[in-house]
Amino acid sequence: MTLPVTAEVEHAIRSAAPQALGVLVRRYGGFDACEDAVQEALLAASQQWPRDGVPDNPTGWLVRVAARRWVETARGEIARRRREQAAAALAPPEPAPVPGTDDTLALLLMCCHPSLNPISQVALTLRAVGGLTTAEIARALLVPVSTVGQRISRAKQRIRAHGAEFRMPPPDELPQRMVSVRHVLYLIFNEGHTASSGPALQRVELAREAIRLTRQLRRLAPGDGEVAGLLALMLLTDARRPARAGPDGQLIPLAEQDRRRWDRAAIAEGVALISNTLPHAALGPFQVQAAIAAVHDEAARAEDTDWPQVLGLYDVLDRLAPGPMVTLNRIVALAMVHGARIGLERLAAAEHDPALAEHHRLEAVRAHLLDLAGEHEAARDHYRRAARRTLSLPERQYLAARAGGRSRSRRDHDRVGAARASRAQGPDVEVAP
């Protein structure tokens, strides 16, 4: 009988998986074959460790089992090619020691190879570095198992076709590759924090996995200010998770959340991390976003939010990394400082951006600003438009409720503010993808 996987076993598997894969790739070469062998070892671990206990050396256990699988596969391939002699000469894997080198960064860089598109990078990172099975990735990304399998298979084929080697890139390539690694971890976290489609508001396991991987990256690249900023941003954002949804999973906007339920330890860690990073590191977009998140998290009440500071930080972010979501979020902050009419004027100019023209968040922001300006009938129309455009069921329900007139008094609207409008559900001005 297969026993359920405990938290201890899951943690051991996730932590040891990238190390085991790194050992096999260094020993045998061929990322795709080694990754398949490690996946079989992970499956065996998930079945045996709950029954027998986590071994003293989880990485060594995975390496031994994966190496046996690799040799069995290699022998089969060689046999089919009628190379029995070469297969017989393969050395048994057990005597080889497990090196102490941490290969997580090299694996992340390989999974984020520039030949792969972002979707393939995310799937391959979750499998090779996160240790998730194909089925777990499919559930996390809400796509069929076969689709994930095909993406991973094609990704490994592209890596092989481009001759990618399991080593650190040359110094001149490393900065750009690190940009891709940070971006992939950011995408994973954002999808976990607010699911882009489906019935659930959040995918907690995906957000936790992104934080875990970013912690690893932080240990491997302690001098990278943007890695520190990314981790701080994740911590400060995820700290609000306990208060983001009601008992039935309904969305609770930032300004209406019970801040007593926020994770104060995560907030303290995030604030300390970004406070210690900003004075010393070259300024980057993730650090600025983390600083914005810190302003929100340190406000005891929604009405205590330092919106002029938030607007100033968005001005900086707009210079560093302009984009459609940054534009929307800056408009929200602008409206909170200078009034809804100013925000609506800027929104009218921004809607000509093709990336925003059909996006539900544009309509959600417009609806809320119209509400703030007292044009409630017009606001309801735009809430309905936003609800029709979103693929997320909790977002649709929230926006439909707003369109149906289930709203607070004008005084409460002003108190709540435009924080709720920057993303369709409106809770997180500071976490725009």
C-alpha positions as CSV (number, residue, x, y, z in Angstrom):
1,M,0.0,0.0,0.0
2,T,1.3,3.4,-0.9
3,L,1.3,5.8,2.0
4,P,0.6,9.6,1.6
5,V,3.6,11.9,1.1
6,T,4.3,13.8,4.3
7,A,5.6,17.4,4.4
8,E,9.0,16.1,5.6
9,V,9.2,13.7,2.6
10,E,8.1,16.3,0.2
11,H,10.6,18.8,1.4
12,A,13.4,16.2,1.2
13,I,12.4,15.3,-2.3
14,R,12.2,18.9,-3.5
15,S,15.5,19.9,-1.9
16,A,17.5,16.9,-3.2
17,A,16.1,16.8,-6.7
18,P,18.2,19.5,-8.3
19,Q,21.3,18.1,-6.6
20,A,20.7,14.6,-7.9
21,L,20.1,15.9,-11.4
22,G,23.3,18.0,-11.3
23,V,25.3,14.9,-10.3
24,L,23.9,12.8,-13.1
25,V,24.4,15.5,-15.8
26,R,28.0,16.0,-14.7
27,R,28.7,12.3,-14.6
28,Y,26.9,11.2,-17.8
29,G,26.0,14.3,-19.9
30,G,22.8,14.5,-21.8
31,F,20.3,16.6,-19.8
32,D,17.2,15.0,-21.2
33,A,18.1,11.4,-20.4
34,C,19.4,12.3,-16.9
35,E,16.3,14.3,-16.2
36,D,14.1,11.4,-17.1
37,A,16.1,9.1,-14.8
38,V,15.8,11.5,-11.9
39,Q,12.1,11.7,-12.4
40,E,11.8,7.9,-12.1
41,A,13.9,8.1,-8.9
42,L,11.6,10.8,-7.5
43,L,8.6,8.6,-8.1
44,A,10.4,5.8,-6.3
45,A,11.2,8.1,-3.4
46,S,7.6,9.3,-3.1
47,Q,6.5,5.6,-2.8
48,Q,9.3,4.3,-0.5
49,W,10.2,7.2,1.8
50,P,6.8,7.5,3.4
51,R,7.0,3.8,4.3
52,D,10.7,3.5,5.2
53,G,11.6,7.0,6.3
54,V,13.7,9.7,4.6
55,P,17.3,8.3,4.2
56,D,20.2,10.0,5.9
57,N,21.5,11.2,2.6
58,P,18.5,11.9,0.4
59,T,20.6,13.2,-2.5
60,G,22.8,10.1,-2.5
61,W,19.8,7.9,-2.5
62,L,18.3,9.7,-5.5
63,V,21.6,9.6,-7.3
64,R,22.0,5.8,-6.8
65,V,18.5,5.0,-8.0
66,A,18.6,7.5,-10.9
67,A,22.0,6.3,-12.0
68,R,20.7,2.7,-12.1
69,R,17.8,3.9,-14.2
70,W,20.1,5.7,-16.5
71,V,22.4,2.7,-16.9
72,E,19.4,0.5,-17.6
73,T,18.2,2.9,-20.3
74,A,21.6,3.3,-21.8
75,R,22.1,-0.5,-21.9
76,G,18.8,-0.8,-23.7
77,E,19.7,1.8,-26.2
78,I,23.1,0.3,-26.8
79,A,21.5,-3.2,-27.1
80,R,19.1,-1.9,-29.7
81,R,22.1,-0.5,-31.6
82,R,23.9,-3.8,-31.1
83,R,26.6,-2.5,-28.8
84,E,26.5,-5.1,-26.1
85,Q,30.2,-4.7,-25.5
86,A,29.9,-1.0,-24.8
87,A,26.9,-1.6,-22.5
88,A,28.8,-4.3,-20.5
89,A,31.7,-1.8,-20.0
90,L,29.5,0.7,-18.2
91,A,30.8,1.2,-14.7
92,P,28.3,0.7,-11.8
93,P,27.2,4.0,-10.4
94,E,27.3,3.1,-6.6
95,P,31.1,3.6,-5.9
96,A,31.1,7.1,-7.4
97,P,30.9,9.7,-4.6
98,V,28.3,12.4,-4.6
99,P,30.1,15.8,-5.0
100,G,29.3,18.6,-2.6
101,T,28.8,21.1,-5.5
102,D,25.5,22.9,-5.5
103,D,24.3,22.7,-9.1
104,T,21.0,24.6,-8.6
105,L,22.1,27.8,-10.3
106,A,23.5,25.9,-13.3
107,L,20.3,24.0,-13.6
108,L,18.2,27.2,-13.4
109,L,20.4,28.7,-16.1
110,M,20.0,25.7,-18.4
111,C,16.2,25.5,-17.9
112,C,16.1,29.2,-18.8
113,H,18.1,28.7,-22.0
114,P,17.5,31.6,-24.5
115,S,16.3,29.1,-27.1
116,L,13.2,28.3,-25.0
117,N,10.0,30.4,-24.7
118,P,8.9,31.5,-21.3
119,I,6.2,28.8,-21.0
120,S,8.7,26.1,-21.7
121,Q,11.2,27.7,-19.2
122,V,8.6,27.7,-16.5
123,A,7.6,24.0,-17.0
124,L,11.2,22.8,-17.3
125,T,12.2,24.8,-14.2
126,L,9.4,23.4,-12.1
127,R,10.3,19.8,-13.1
128,A,14.1,19.9,-13.2
129,V,14.8,22.3,-10.3
130,G,11.5,22.2,-8.4
131,G,11.2,18.4,-8.5
132,L,7.6,18.5,-9.5
133,T,6.1,15.7,-11.6
134,T,4.5,16.3,-14.9
135,A,1.1,15.8,-13.4
136,E,1.8,18.3,-10.6
137,I,3.0,20.9,-13.1
138,A,-0.2,20.3,-15.2
139,R,-2.4,20.8,-12.1
140,A,-0.4,23.9,-11.1
141,L,-0.7,25.5,-14.6
142,L,-4.2,24.2,-15.3
143,V,-3.3,22.5,-18.5
144,P,-3.5,18.8,-19.6
145,V,-0.7,16.4,-18.5
146,S,0.0,15.6,-22.2
147,T,0.5,19.3,-23.0
148,V,3.1,19.7,-20.2
149,G,4.8,16.5,-21.3
150,Q,5.1,17.7,-24.8
151,R,6.4,21.1,-23.7
152,I,9.0,19.5,-21.5
153,S,10.0,17.1,-24.2
154,R,10.3,19.8,-26.8
155,A,12.3,22.0,-24.4
156,K,14.8,19.2,-23.8
157,Q,15.1,18.6,-27.5
158,R,15.8,22.3,-28.1
159,I,18.4,22.4,-25.4
160,R,20.1,19.4,-26.9
161,A,19.9,20.8,-30.5
162,H,21.5,24.0,-29.4
163,G,24.4,22.1,-27.7
164,A,23.8,23.6,-24.3
165,E,26.4,22.4,-21.8
166,F,25.9,21.8,-18.1
167,R,28.2,24.6,-16.9
168,M,28.0,28.2,-16.0
169,P,27.7,30.5,-19.0
170,P,30.6,32.7,-20.0
171,P,30.8,35.9,-17.8
172,D,29.4,38.1,-20.6
173,E,26.3,35.9,-20.9
174,L,25.6,35.4,-17.2
175,P,23.8,38.8,-16.5
176,Q,21.2,38.2,-19.3
177,R,20.7,34.6,-18.3
178,M,20.1,35.7,-14.7
179,V,17.5,38.1,-16.0
180,S,15.6,35.1,-17.5
181,V,15.9,33.1,-14.3
182,R,14.5,35.9,-12.2
183,H,11.7,36.4,-14.7
184,V,10.7,32.8,-14.7
185,L,10.6,32.6,-10.9
186,Y,8.5,35.8,-11.0
187,L,6.0,34.2,-13.5
188,I,5.7,31.1,-11.3
189,F,5.0,33.2,-8.2
190,N,2.5,35.5,-10.0
191,E,0.5,32.5,-11.3
192,G,0.5,31.1,-7.8
193,H,-0.5,34.4,-6.2
194,T,-3.4,35.1,-8.6
195,A,-4.4,32.4,-10.9
196,S,-4.9,33.7,-14.5
197,S,-7.8,31.3,-15.0
198,G,-9.9,28.7,-13.4
199,P,-12.0,28.5,-10.2
200,A,-9.3,29.2,-7.6
201,L,-8.1,32.7,-6.7
202,Q,-4.7,31.4,-5.6
203,R,-2.5,28.4,-6.2
204,V,-0.6,28.2,-2.9
205,E,1.7,25.4,-3.8
206,L,3.0,27.2,-6.9
207,A,3.6,30.4,-4.9
208,R,5.5,28.5,-2.2
209,E,7.6,26.7,-4.8
210,A,8.6,30.0,-6.3
211,I,9.6,31.4,-2.9
212,R,11.6,28.2,-2.2
213,L,13.5,28.3,-5.5
214,T,14.1,32.1,-5.1
215,R,15.6,31.4,-1.6
216,Q,17.9,28.9,-3.2
217,L,18.9,31.4,-5.9
218,R,19.5,34.0,-3.2
219,R,21.9,31.7,-1.4
220,L,23.8,31.0,-4.6
221,A,23.9,34.7,-5.7
222,P,24.0,36.7,-2.5
223,G,25.4,39.7,-4.3
224,D,22.6,40.0,-6.8
225,G,20.4,42.9,-5.7
226,E,17.5,42.0,-8.0
227,V,17.4,38.4,-6.6
228,A,17.1,40.0,-3.1
229,G,14.4,42.3,-4.4
230,L,12.5,39.5,-6.0
231,L,12.6,37.4,-2.8
232,A,11.5,40.4,-0.7
233,L,8.6,41.1,-3.2
234,M,7.4,37.5,-2.9
235,L,7.6,37.5,0.9
236,L,5.8,40.9,1.3
237,T,3.1,39.8,-1.2
238,D,2.5,36.3,0.0
239,A,2.3,37.6,3.6
240,R,-1.2,38.8,2.8
241,R,-2.4,35.5,1.5
242,P,-4.3,34.4,4.7
243,A,-6.6,37.5,4.3
244,R,-7.1,37.6,0.5
245,A,-10.0,35.1,0.3
246,G,-13.1,34.6,2.3
247,P,-14.5,31.3,3.6
248,D,-15.9,30.4,0.2
249,G,-12.9,31.5,-1.7
250,Q,-14.3,34.8,-2.6
251,L,-11.9,37.6,-3.3
252,I,-11.2,40.2,-0.6
253,P,-9.5,43.4,-1.9
254,L,-6.4,44.7,-0.3
255,A,-8.1,47.7,1.4
256,E,-10.8,45.4,2.9
257,Q,-8.5,42.7,4.3
258,D,-8.2,42.0,8.0
259,R,-4.5,43.0,8.4
260,R,-4.3,41.2,11.7
261,R,-4.2,38.0,9.6
262,W,-1.2,39.0,7.6
263,D,2.0,37.1,8.2
264,R,4.0,39.5,10.3
265,A,7.2,37.3,10.2
266,A,7.2,37.3,6.4
267,I,6.6,41.1,6.3
268,A,9.5,41.7,8.8
269,E,11.8,39.5,6.7
270,G,10.8,41.1,3.5
271,V,11.2,44.7,4.8
272,A,14.6,43.9,6.3
273,L,15.7,42.3,3.1
274,I,14.8,45.2,0.9
275,S,16.0,47.8,3.4
276,N,19.4,46.2,3.5
277,T,19.6,45.8,-0.3
278,L,18.5,49.2,-1.5
279,P,21.5,51.2,-0.2
280,H,24.1,48.9,-1.6
281,A,22.8,47.3,-4.9
282,A,22.3,48.7,-8.3
283,L,18.7,49.7,-8.4
284,G,16.4,47.4,-10.4
285,P,12.7,46.8,-11.0
286,F,12.2,44.0,-8.4
287,Q,13.7,46.2,-5.7
288,V,11.3,49.0,-6.5
289,Q,8.3,46.7,-6.6
290,A,9.4,45.3,-3.2
291,A,9.7,48.8,-1.8
292,I,6.1,49.5,-3.0
293,A,4.9,46.3,-1.4
294,A,6.6,47.3,1.9
295,V,4.8,50.6,1.9
296,H,1.5,48.8,1.7
297,D,2.4,46.2,4.2
298,E,3.6,48.7,6.8
299,A,0.4,50.7,6.8
300,A,-1.7,49.7,9.8
301,R,-4.9,50.6,8.0
302,A,-5.7,51.1,4.3
303,E,-6.3,54.8,4.8
304,D,-2.8,55.1,6.3
305,T,-1.1,54.1,3.0
306,D,1.5,56.6,2.0
307,W,0.2,57.1,-1.6
308,P,2.6,59.9,-2.5
309,Q,5.5,57.6,-1.7
310,V,3.8,54.8,-3.8
311,L,3.4,57.2,-6.7
312,G,7.0,58.3,-6.5
313,L,8.2,54.7,-6.5
314,Y,6.0,54.0,-9.5
315,D,7.6,56.9,-11.3
316,V,10.9,55.3,-10.7
317,L,9.6,51.9,-11.8
318,D,8.1,53.4,-15.0
319,R,11.6,54.7,-15.9
320,L,13.3,51.4,-15.1
321,A,10.9,49.0,-16.6
322,P,8.0,50.6,-18.4
323,G,5.1,48.4,-19.4
324,P,1.3,48.3,-19.6
325,M,0.7,47.0,-16.0
326,V,3.1,49.5,-14.6
327,T,1.2,52.2,-16.5
328,L,-2.1,51.0,-15.0
329,N,-0.8,50.8,-11.5
330,R,0.8,54.2,-11.7
331,I,-2.5,55.6,-12.8
332,V,-4.2,54.1,-9.7
333,A,-1.6,55.7,-7.5
334,L,-1.9,59.0,-9.3
335,A,-5.7,58.9,-8.8
336,M,-5.2,58.3,-5.1
337,V,-2.9,61.3,-4.8
338,H,-4.5,63.8,-7.2
339,G,-8.1,62.6,-7.7
340,A,-10.1,60.2,-9.8
341,R,-10.6,62.7,-12.7
342,I,-6.8,63.0,-13.2
343,G,-6.6,59.2,-13.2
344,L,-9.4,58.9,-15.8
345,E,-7.7,61.4,-18.1
346,R,-4.4,59.4,-18.0
347,L,-6.4,56.2,-18.5
348,A,-8.0,57.6,-21.7
349,A,-4.5,58.1,-23.1
350,A,-3.2,54.7,-21.9
351,E,-6.0,52.7,-23.5
352,H,-4.5,53.2,-27.0
353,D,-1.7,50.8,-26.0
354,P,-2.6,47.5,-27.9
355,A,-1.5,45.5,-24.8
356,L,-4.2,47.1,-22.7
357,A,-7.0,47.7,-25.3
358,E,-8.8,44.4,-24.6
359,H,-7.4,43.6,-21.2
360,H,-9.9,43.2,-18.4
361,R,-7.8,45.1,-15.9
362,L,-8.1,48.3,-18.0
363,E,-11.9,48.1,-17.7
364,A,-11.6,47.2,-14.0
365,V,-9.5,50.3,-13.3
366,R,-11.8,52.5,-15.3
367,A,-14.9,51.2,-13.5
368,H,-13.4,51.9,-10.1
369,L,-12.2,55.4,-11.0
370,L,-15.6,56.2,-12.3
371,D,-17.1,54.9,-9.0
372,L,-14.7,57.2,-7.1
373,A,-15.8,60.1,-9.4
374,G,-19.4,59.5,-8.6
375,E,-20.4,58.1,-12.0
376,H,-21.8,54.9,-10.6
377,E,-24.0,53.8,-13.6
378,A,-21.1,54.2,-16.0
379,A,-18.9,52.3,-13.5
380,R,-21.3,49.3,-13.4
381,D,-21.1,49.1,-17.2
382,H,-17.4,48.8,-17.2
383,Y,-17.4,46.3,-14.3
384,R,-19.6,44.1,-16.5
385,R,-17.2,44.5,-19.4
386,A,-14.2,43.5,-17.2
387,A,-16.1,40.5,-15.8
388,R,-16.8,39.2,-19.3
389,R,-13.1,39.5,-20.3
390,T,-11.4,37.7,-17.3
391,L,-10.8,34.0,-17.3
392,S,-10.6,33.8,-13.5
393,L,-13.8,32.7,-11.8
394,P,-13.2,34.6,-8.5
395,E,-12.3,37.8,-10.5
396,R,-15.5,37.4,-12.6
397,Q,-17.6,36.9,-9.5
398,Y,-16.1,39.9,-7.8
399,L,-16.5,42.2,-10.8
400,A,-20.0,41.0,-11.4
401,A,-20.9,41.7,-7.8
402,R,-19.6,45.3,-8.3
403,A,-21.6,45.6,-11.5
404,G,-24.7,44.4,-9.6
405,G,-24.4,47.4,-7.3
406,R,-23.3,45.5,-4.2
407,S,-21.1,48.4,-3.2
408,R,-20.3,50.5,-0.2
409,S,-21.2,54.1,0.4
410,R,-19.3,56.8,-1.4
411,R,-17.4,57.6,1.8
412,D,-16.3,54.0,2.0
413,H,-15.3,54.0,-1.7
414,D,-13.0,56.9,-1.0
415,R,-11.6,55.1,2.1
416,V,-11.0,51.9,0.2
417,G,-9.4,53.8,-2.7
418,A,-8.1,52.6,-6.0
419,A,-5.9,49.9,-4.5
420,R,-8.5,47.3,-5.6
421,A,-8.6,48.4,-9.2
422,S,-5.1,47.9,-10.5
423,R,-5.6,44.2,-11.1
424,A,-9.1,43.0,-12.0
425,Q,-9.8,41.9,-8.5
426,G,-8.0,45.0,-7.2
427,P,-6.1,43.7,-4.2
428,D,-2.5,44.2,-5.2
429,V,-1.3,47.4,-6.8
430,E,2.3,46.4,-6.2
431,V,2.3,43.0,-7.8
432,A,1.5,43.6,-11.5
433,P,3.0,41.1,-13.9
